[in-house]
Amino acid sequence: MRTGGLALGLALVCLLLTTGVVSAHERRHVGPYTFIVGFLNEPAYAQQQNSLDLTICKGNECSYSAGQQNSMGNMSMSGGPTLANPVVGAEKTLKLEVRFASASPVSLPIQARWGQPGKYVAYFMPTRPGTYTFHIFGTLEGLKIDETFTSGPNTFSDVKVIPGYPAEAGSSASSVPVTPDQLKAVEGRATLASGLGVTGAVLGLVGLLLGLFAWRRAATSSSGGRLSAATPAVEERLRG
């Protein structure tokens, strides 16, 4: 009875975990495989690190088995059930592009999640709220793969904005966040302006010192000339 109860509990955990993944991700049959795609952290928020969350299984279902060993002979590092029918090595032949609106797509390397066979990630930080598309292409065990997965109400989470509180003066919580590239550009201009200011101050100080030195030399020369011109008159008076 204890063994039966434990097995039932583990099965329930597997069911809940599997259902949670499916409800927030898009499931699709691609040839002899099942792809489950979404954001690693959902809901997804702008200006927060996130990642592609990709699961690839053999067959029409992703089967989970609690306590199953992975291909390295280790238990799942997530502490949860592992895939019973994973596709491993996909990171070697599949590629990823992330697309947003009219912006140029960005290519990201797909990485296998250590200790979780059949699961893959590709980390990045979405900087704008809205709809994102994952374009996964390449080959998988010799089969050509070219699939796009787009966020939305029927697939996986769009990227949202975290409300800010309290809002800064002249801004609102719903304002579009500043991207890292824009922030770097502003910092670069500020650094350049600061550097030019310091250089100007140093050059001004050098010019002042040179001017003072030239003035002192001119004053010394003028004083010496008057002294040498007056010396004969003094001698003449002394002789007289």
VENLINNOR-V545617 format. One record per residue. N is the residue number from 0. RES is the residue in three letters. PHI is phi as a letter, one per 30 degrees, with the letter a starting at -180 (* if undefined). PSI is psi in degrees with one decimal (none if undefined). OMEGA is omega in whole degrees, 0 to 359 (NA if undefined). Layout:
n->{N & N}
res->{RES & RES}
phi->{PHI & PHI}
psi->{PSI & PSI}
omega->{OMEGA & OMEGA}
//
This chain:
n->{0 & 1 & 2 & 3 & 4 & 5 & 6 & 7 & 8 & 9 & 10 & 11 & 12 & 13 & 14 & 15 & 16 & 17 & 18 & 19 & 20 & 21 & 22 & 23 & 24 & 25 & 26 & 27 & 28 & 29 & 30 & 31 & 32 & 33 & 34 & 35 & 36 & 37 & 38 & 39 & 40 & 41 & 42 & 43 & 44 & 45 & 46 & 47 & 48 & 49 & 50 & 51 & 52 & 53 & 54 & 55 & 56 & 57 & 58 & 59 & 60 & 61 & 62 & 63 & 64 & 65 & 66 & 67 & 68 & 69 & 70 & 71 & 72 & 73 & 74 & 75 & 76 & 77 & 78 & 79 & 80 & 81 & 82 & 83 & 84 & 85 & 86 & 87 & 88 & 89 & 90 & 91 & 92 & 93 & 94 & 95 & 96 & 97 & 98 & 99 & 100 & 101 & 102 & 103 & 104 & 105 & 106 & 107 & 108 & 109 & 110 & 111 & 112 & 113 & 114 & 115 & 116 & 117 & 118 & 119 & 120 & 121 & 122 & 123 & 124 & 125 & 126 & 127 & 128 & 129 & 130 & 131 & 132 & 133 & 134 & 135 & 136 & 137 & 138 & 139 & 140 & 141 & 142 & 143 & 144 & 145 & 146 & 147 & 148 & 149 & 150 & 151 & 152 & 153 & 154 & 155 & 156 & 157 & 158 & 159 & 160 & 161 & 162 & 163 & 164 & 165 & 166 & 167 & 168 & 169 & 170 & 171 & 172 & 173 & 174 & 175 & 176 & 177 & 178 & 179 & 180 & 181 & 182 & 183 & 184 & 185 & 186 & 187 & 188 & 189 & 190 & 191 & 192 & 193 & 194 & 195 & 196 & 197 & 198 & 199 & 200 & 201 & 202 & 203 & 204 & 205 & 206 & 207 & 208 & 209 & 210 & 211 & 212 & 213 & 214 & 215 & 216 & 217 & 218 & 219 & 220 & 221 & 222 & 223 & 224 & 225 & 226 & 227 & 228 & 229 & 230 & 231 & 232 & 233 & 234 & 235 & 236 & 237 & 238 & 239}
res->{MET & ARG & THR & GLY & GLY & LEU & ALA & LEU & GLY & LEU & ALA & LEU & VAL & CYS & LEU & LEU & LEU & THR & THR & GLY & VAL & VAL & SER & ALA & HIS & GLU & ARG & ARG & HIS & VAL & GLY & PRO & TYR & THR & PHE & ILE & VAL & GLY & PHE & LEU & ASN & GLU & PRO & ALA & TYR & ALA & GLN & GLN & GLN & ASN & SER & LEU & ASP & LEU & THR & ILE & CYS & LYS & GLY & ASN & GLU & CYS & SER & TYR & SER & ALA & GLY & GLN & GLN & ASN & SER & MET & GLY & ASN & MET & SER & MET & SER & GLY & GLY & PRO & THR & LEU & ALA & ASN & PRO & VAL & VAL & GLY & ALA & GLU & LYS & THR & LEU & LYS & LEU & GLU & VAL & ARG & PHE & ALA & SER & ALA & SER & PRO & VAL & SER & LEU & PRO & ILE & GLN & ALA & ARG & TRP & GLY & GLN & PRO & GLY & LYS & TYR & VAL & ALA & TYR & PHE & MET & PRO & THR & ARG & PRO & GLY & THR & TYR & THR & PHE & HIS & ILE & PHE & GLY & THR & LEU & GLU & GLY & LEU & LYS & ILE & ASP & GLU & THR & PHE & THR & SER & GLY & PRO & ASN & THR & PHE & SER & ASP & VAL & LYS & VAL & ILE & PRO & GLY & TYR & PRO & ALA & GLU & ALA & GLY & SER & SER & ALA & SER & SER & VAL & PRO & VAL & THR & PRO & ASP & GLN & LEU & LYS & ALA & VAL & GLU & GLY & ARG & ALA & THR & LEU & ALA & SER & GLY & LEU & GLY & VAL & THR & GLY & ALA & VAL & LEU & GLY & LEU & VAL & GLY & LEU & LEU & LEU & GLY & LEU & PHE & ALA & TRP & ARG & ARG & ALA & ALA & THR & SER & SER & SER & GLY & GLY & ARG & LEU & SER & ALA & ALA & THR & PRO & ALA & VAL & GLU & GLU & ARG & LEU & ARG & GLY}
phi->{* & d & d & d & d & d & d & d & d & d & d & d & d & d & d & d & d & d & d & d & d & d & d & c & b & c & c & b & d & b & h & d & b & c & c & b & b & a & d & d & c & b & d & c & b & d & i & b & e & b & a & d & c & c & b & b & b & d & j & c & b & c & c & c & b & d & i & d & d & d & d & c & i & c & d & e & d & d & i & c & d & c & d & d & b & d & c & c & i & d & d & d & b & c & b & b & b & c & b & b & h & c & d & d & d & c & c & b & d & d & b & d & d & d & i & b & e & i & c & b & b & a & d & a & c & d & c & b & d & k & c & c & b & c & c & c & b & k & b & b & h & i & c & d & b & a & b & c & b & c & d & l & d & c & b & b & d & d & d & c & c & d & d & c & b & d & d & d & d & i & b & b & d & c & d & d & d & d & d & e & d & d & d & d & d & d & d & d & d & d & d & d & d & d & d & d & d & d & d & d & d & d & d & d & d & d & d & d & d & d & d & d & d & d & d & d & d & d & d & d & d & d & d & d & d & d & d & d & d & d & d & e & d & d & d & d & d & d & d & d}
psi->{-39.7 & -43.7 & -42.5 & -40.7 & -40.4 & -43.4 & -41.5 & -41.3 & -43.2 & -38.9 & -39.1 & -41.4 & -44.9 & -42.5 & -43.1 & -42.7 & -42.7 & -43.6 & -38.4 & -40.0 & -45.3 & -39.0 & -26.5 & 1.2 & 165.4 & 129.5 & 134.8 & 138.4 & 123.0 & 99.3 & -129.1 & 14.1 & 164.4 & 124.2 & 132.8 & 119.0 & 140.9 & -169.4 & 146.4 & -40.3 & 114.3 & 139.8 & 149.9 & 139.2 & 145.9 & 147.8 & 18.8 & 132.5 & 138.3 & -166.8 & 155.2 & 138.1 & 106.2 & 127.7 & 131.7 & 124.6 & 157.7 & 133.9 & -169.7 & -0.6 & 149.8 & 111.4 & 134.1 & 144.8 & 116.7 & 130.2 & 6.0 & 142.8 & 147.0 & -173.7 & -18.0 & 3.1 & 13.9 & 159.5 & 159.2 & 129.9 & -13.8 & -14.1 & -1.3 & -168.8 & 150.9 & 160.5 & 136.6 & -20.9 & 57.2 & 157.3 & 116.1 & 155.8 & 8.7 & -25.2 & -17.3 & -23.2 & -9.1 & 148.4 & 163.3 & 136.8 & 135.4 & 130.3 & 143.9 & 117.8 & -131.3 & 3.7 & 150.6 & 136.9 & 153.2 & 135.3 & 133.1 & 143.4 & 136.6 & 131.9 & 139.5 & 139.6 & 121.4 & 131.2 & 3.7 & 79.0 & 138.9 & -3.9 & 139.3 & 154.4 & 165.2 & 99.8 & 141.1 & 173.1 & 108.6 & 124.7 & -15.0 & 143.7 & 151.6 & -158.4 & 132.5 & 149.9 & 132.7 & 119.1 & 110.5 & 124.2 & 166.7 & -141.9 & 156.2 & 108.3 & 41.8 & -11.2 & 132.8 & 132.6 & 130.7 & 87.9 & 143.8 & 137.6 & 120.0 & 134.0 & 156.9 & 179.7 & -22.7 & 4.3 & -86.1 & 174.6 & 129.7 & 161.8 & 131.2 & 171.1 & 132.3 & 122.3 & 134.9 & 142.2 & 132.8 & 154.7 & 144.6 & 158.0 & 131.7 & 9.2 & 171.3 & 160.5 & -22.6 & 3.8 & 154.2 & 128.3 & 151.7 & 133.8 & 158.4 & -36.2 & -41.6 & -41.0 & -41.6 & -38.4 & -43.0 & -45.2 & -37.8 & -42.5 & -38.7 & -41.3 & -42.0 & -45.1 & -41.4 & -42.5 & -42.0 & -37.9 & -44.2 & -42.7 & -42.8 & -40.5 & -41.6 & -45.1 & -38.8 & -41.8 & -41.5 & -43.2 & -40.3 & -44.1 & -41.1 & -40.3 & -42.5 & -41.0 & -43.1 & -39.2 & -42.2 & -39.2 & -43.0 & -40.9 & -41.0 & -43.5 & -42.6 & -41.8 & -40.5 & -35.7 & -41.9 & -37.1 & -42.3 & -31.9 & -31.3 & -19.2 & -45.2 & -40.3 & -40.3 & -42.6 & -38.3 & -40.9 & -37.5 & -37.4 & -34.7 & none}
omega->{179 & 180 & 179 & 179 & 178 & 179 & 179 & 179 & 179 & 178 & 179 & 177 & 179 & 181 & 181 & 180 & 180 & 180 & 179 & 179 & 184 & 185 & 183 & 183 & 176 & 177 & 181 & 173 & 179 & 185 & 180 & 185 & 170 & 176 & 172 & 191 & 175 & 172 & 179 & 178 & 179 & 359 & 179 & 183 & 176 & 179 & 176 & 179 & 179 & 183 & 164 & 172 & 186 & 174 & 179 & 180 & 173 & 180 & 184 & 179 & 172 & 182 & 180 & 179 & 181 & 176 & 179 & 179 & 177 & 186 & 179 & 179 & 181 & 175 & 177 & 181 & 179 & 182 & 181 & 181 & 177 & 179 & 177 & 182 & 184 & 168 & 183 & 178 & 183 & 181 & 181 & 186 & 179 & 178 & 183 & 167 & 175 & 183 & 176 & 177 & 183 & 179 & 177 & 180 & 177 & 178 & 181 & 178 & 174 & 182 & 175 & 177 & 185 & 179 & 179 & 183 & 179 & 181 & 187 & 180 & 172 & 190 & 172 & 179 & 175 & 185 & 181 & 176 & 178 & 185 & 179 & 179 & 174 & 177 & 181 & 184 & 182 & 178 & 178 & 184 & 178 & 180 & 179 & 180 & 177 & 187 & 175 & 180 & 185 & 180 & 181 & 184 & 182 & 183 & 178 & 193 & 162 & 177 & 184 & 177 & 175 & 179 & 178 & 178 & 351 & 180 & 178 & 180 & 179 & 179 & 179 & 182 & 183 & 181 & 182 & 182 & 178 & 181 & 178 & 179 & 178 & 179 & 179 & 180 & 179 & 179 & 179 & 178 & 179 & 179 & 179 & 180 & 179 & 179 & 179 & 179 & 179 & 179 & 179 & 179 & 180 & 179 & 178 & 179 & 178 & 178 & 178 & 179 & 178 & 178 & 178 & 180 & 179 & 179 & 180 & 178 & 180 & 180 & 180 & 180 & 181 & 180 & 179 & 180 & 180 & 181 & 181 & 180 & 182 & 185 & 179 & 180 & 179 & 180 & 181 & 179 & 179 & 178 & 181 & NA}
//
